[in-house]
């Protein structure tokens, strides 16, 4: 969990919601697969947290082949 009261990080990672959204105070659930050089390889809109880890690990394994 990251504390970002000024929303600087949320702005950079483009996870802020529209101010009119009823959940505007909460960032979108998005995670990123980042390579060793710091490049975002893939982004994920997390809708099913229970299966998300397996999806990321599968993508990581595929990227390492």
Secondary structure, 3 states (H helix, E strand, C coil): CCCCCCCHHHHHCCCCCCCCCCCCCCCCCEEEEECCCCCEEEEEECCCHHHHHHHHHHHHHHHCC
